[in-house]
Amino acid sequence: MTYRDDDVIVPDHHVMDPDSSYVSRLIEGYDITGIRRLFQSHDSSAEYVRRRLSVAPTGALNMETTPLTLETAAAHVEGIVRETIGEFGLLEPNEPILLGLSGGVDSGSLLMLLAAYRDAMGADGPLIHAATFQDFDSKWSETFDFARGLAERHSVSHHVIEAGYAEKVFHLNRPMAQILMHLMETDDAHLAMYADHHSTRRVLEVYADELGVKKIALGLHTTDLLAGLLNAYTTGFSVGPAPSRRVGPYTYVLPLAFTPKRELHLYYTHRTGHTPKQTTPNQWEFNPTDRNFYYYMADQMQWYWPGIENWMFTAHARTAPDTAPRHEQCGNCGGSVALQTAGSDTWSGWCDVCRLLDRHGWIDR
């Protein structure tokens, strides 16, 4: 609380008067000076200083700092991903895996990291397949071309999933891209992003079946997963553990779980020789607003507690009420739906996304 001239409480919007005296009092009992001291800047000419706040068994706090050049940052990222794969048993020797490759920073970096891991493992390395969706104008976009070139450069089998694939899987009477645009003009506009993500994952699963693959890799990084945990904690919905989770007959692996977005950018820049191009998000990616807020909060959490993911992900995996939830199969798209805890809606036979599409008349019965 801040007081003016000893006894007048100052509101947040107050403009300080140079002729007045002010006193700020900490009204909660914690050592703000000691905590702020941890965040004092460390002079370094390095391109990146990696920080990690650790908590000792005694409760003591320590801020570890490691100055990194672009080259050593890239080596660090490869080391973290290699350790994540090994410690959590994400990949078996010679195991086939399907990667959703959009051509952006996250999926592109994951492809390069998995290829580096494969090369380091030699004969025991995984067999990597990459799938790119031919949606909207991707057939003619730079991102689409880059995805194809990246796969070729790293000797990864590249597959193009045609735009009509989602129509077959979801029994739609019009293209999914068209549906998402129409959905933005309805009262369900805030659900378009979820429909987009679910349909993408489900199509990826169906394509994995054709390849005989049961393990799918996604380029979800630390902020993605922290935002998802915040969403789950504040709404009461259960969410699977990281960096590996079972969804029906498939295992999703998330090798970038302990890699912040900033480090992915550094890795991408070093490996490709150019800074990543920021593509314009689809209009539904700004809705719903609470998703943006979760991402904002996840970023803030990493700023104030660098390395918090090491605590939150492992703690969630140990304390989640149902780490292996029962799944039901959607009667329309065939996707697996994790049933929530007691008190949630009863199973209707269709997943939420298919019910949404059907409500608007976009499913051909």
N, C-alpha and C positions, 0 to 999 in steps of 0.2 A: 504494500500500500504506500502511496506517495502523498505526503502532506505538504501544504503550503503555509508558511508562517506558523508552523508548529501544530495547528489544529484544524486546518481546512483540508478536507479530502479532495485530491485532484482527480477529475474524471479523465478517462483515457484520451479524449479529444483535446485536452487542455494544451494551450501554447504557453510555454514558459515565459515568465516575466522576469527580466534581468534585475529588477528592483526588489524581487521577493526572494525569500530563502526557502529551500525545499529539503525535505528529508524523506528518504525511501527506507521502509522497514520490511525485512523479510519476516512474514508472519507464519511461516512453517519451519519446523526445526530440521533443516538439513544443511550441510556444509557446502553452500553454493560456491564459496571461494575455492575450496579444494577441488570441486568438480570442474570448475572453469579452468583451473590450472592445467588439467589434463589436455585441454584443447588448445593450449598456447601453440602458436605456429612454430614450426621448426624450419630454420633457414636451409634451403636446399635448391640447387640449380637443376635438380632432376625434373624430367618431364612429368613425373607422377610420383606422389608419395602415398604409399598404401598404409592405411591406419587400421588397427584392430584394438578394440577395447576389451581387455580380458579381466575376468573376475577370479581371484585366487580362492582356494578353499577357506582361507581366513577371512574372506570378504574384502580383501584389499583390491584396489583398482589399478590397472596399469595400461597405459596407451602405448602399444607397439607401433613404431613407424619404420617403414622401409622405403628409402628412395629408389625409384626404378627408372631406367631409361626405356625408350620404346621397345628396344630389343629384349631387355630383361623382363619387362612387363609381359611381353608375349610369351616368353619362356615360363614365367610364373603362371599364366593362365593355363598353358598346356599341362603344367605340373598339377594344378588344382583339379583340372578335369580328369587327368589320369588317376589321381588319388581318389576322386569321387567314384569313378568307375570301379576301382579296385576295392575300396573300403566297403562299398555298398553292394558289390557283386552285380553291377548293372548289366554286364555282358559276359557271356560264356565264350570259350575259345571256338573260333570258326562260326559263331552264331550269326544268322542273317538278321538284319535290322532295317526297318523302313524309316526314313527321315522325311518329314514334311518340309520341302524347300521352297520358300517364297522368293528367295533372292535378296531378302533384306539383311540387315546387320546380324540379327539373332540367328536365323536359320543358316545363313551363309557362314558365320563364324563356327556354328556347330558342325557343319559339314567339314570344314577345314580341321577342326579339332578332332573329330572322329577319324578322319583320314590320317592325321598325325599319330593318333593312338594306334590305329591299324598298322601303320608302317613300323611303329616301335615294337609292336607285338610279333611282327614277322609272320610265320606260318600259323600262329594262333589268333591272328587278327580277325575282326568281324567282317562279314560280307555286307557292305553298305549299299542300300538302295535309296535313291532320292526321288521323291515325287513332287511335281509342280502342277498346280491347278491352272488350267487354261480358262480363267474367268475374266470377264470384262474385256479390257484391251490388252491383257497380259501377253497375248500372242505377238503383239507388235511393240511391246514396251522394252526399255533398256533393262529393267529389272529381270524380265523373263529371259532375255538373252544372257544376262550376267549369270543367272542361275544355271543355265545350260552350260555356259563356258566354264563355270566354277567346277561343276561336276566332271566335265571332261578333263580339266587340268589336274584334278586329284584322283583320276581313275575310279570314279564312282558311277555306278549304273544309274542313269537318269531316265525317268519315265514322265510322260506328260499325260495328266488325267484330263480328258476332254470335258468341256463345260457341261455337256448333257449328262454326265455321269450322275450328278446329284439328282437330276430329274428322275432317273431310273430308280435310284436307291430310295428316294422319298415319294415316288409315285406322283410327281408334280405335273400339273397341266400347263406350266410355263417355266422359263428358266429361273434358277435360284437368284441370279443377279437382278433380274427384273422384280422378283418377289421382295427382295430386301429394299429396293427403292420404293416400291409401293407401300411396304410396311412402315416406312418413315413418314408416310402421310396419314397414318392412322393413330388411334389412341394407344396402340401397342408399339409405338416407335421406340420406346426404351428397351424393347425386347429384341430388336433387330440384331444387335451385336451378339447376343447369346445364340440366336438362330444361326448366325453366320459361323460362329465358332463350333457349335454342335454339328452342323451339317458338314463342315470341313473335316472334323475328326471322324465322323461316321463314314464319310466317303473314303478317307484314308484307311479305315479299318477294312472296308469291303475290298479295297484294292490290295491291302496286305493279304487278305484271304486268297486272292488270285495268285499272289507270289508265294504263298505258303509260308508267310511270315507272321509271327505272333507277338513280336516285340516292336514297339513304335517309339521313336525318339522325337521329342519336341524341344524347340529352342526357347524354353521358358527360363528366364534368368532370375536372379535373386529378387528384384523388385516385383516381377510378375507374381512370384510365389508368396512373397510377403503380403502383397495386396490381397491375394486370394485368401490367406489366413485371416487377415483382418475382417474381410467380408464374412467368412465363416464364423469367427468368434462373435461378431456383433449381430448376426442374424440367427445364430443357433443351428445352422446347417452343418452337417458333418462333411469333411473333405478329406481325401486320401492323403497319405504321407508323401514326403519328398525325401530323396530324389527318385523313388520308384513306387508305383502304385498299380494295383490290379483293377482293371475295369472289364468285368465279364471274362471272356477268354483271352483278353489281351493284357500285356504288361506295358505300361508307359514308363519310359525312363527319361529322366531330366538331368543330363550331365552338367548343365549350366547352373544348377541350383545354388552353388556357392560362388558364382561369378557375377559381380555387379555389372550393370550396363556400361559403366564408364570403362571398365577393364575390357569388355567386349569390343568397344570402339577402338581402344588402343591395339588390341590383338588384330582386329580387322585391318586397321591402317598399316600395321607392320607387315602383315602377310600379303596384302594386295598392293601395297605401294601407294594407295590413295585413301583419302578420308571418305567414309561412307556418305552416300547421298541420302538426304532425308526426304522420303516420299510423303506426299500429302495423304493424311489419314482419310479413310472412308468417312462419310458424314455420320454414320451410325456409331463410329468409334468414340465420338464425343458424348454419346448417350449410353446408359443413363449417367447423370452427373455424379451419383455416388461412386461409380467405378473410378472416375477421375479423382475423386477425393481419396479413395483408398490408395491409389497410386501416389498421390501427393504425400499422404501420411507415411507410406512405405519408404519413400525417398527421405523424408524427414527422420524417420527412425534410423535409417542407415547413416545419416549425417551425424546424429547425436550419439548413436551407439554403433560405430563401424564394426561389423562382424556379428551383429545381432542374429543374423540368419543361422550361424553355427549353433546358437542356443535354441532359437524358436523351432527350427525344423526338427532337430533331434528330440526336443522336448515334446513336440506335437506327435511325433511317431511313437513315443513312449506312453503318452497320456491320452491320446485320442480314444474316445469311448468305444469306437468300433473301427478298428484298423482294417477289417476284412468284411465290409458290409454285404448283405445279401443283395443280389442283383436280379432284376426282372428284365425280360426282353420286350422291347417295344413291338407291338403288333403291326406297325407300319414300316418303320425304317430298319427294324431289327437291332437297334442299338441297345446296349446294356444300361439300365438305370439303377443306381445305387439307392435302395430304400432308406429313407431317413429314420431317425429315432422315433420313439413312441410320441404320439400327439400330432404327427404330420398327416397330410392327406393320404387316404387309402389309395392303393394302386388302381389305376383306371384301365390299364391295358395298353395305353399309348404314352410315350414320353411327352414332356411339356412342349417341346418344339413342334412335334407332329400335331398335337392338339391345337397349338397356335395356328399352324398352317391350315389345318382343317377348318378352324373357325372362320377363316377368311375365304374359304372355298378354293384353296390352291392345291388340294390333294384330290387326285382322280380316283374315286372309289370304284 
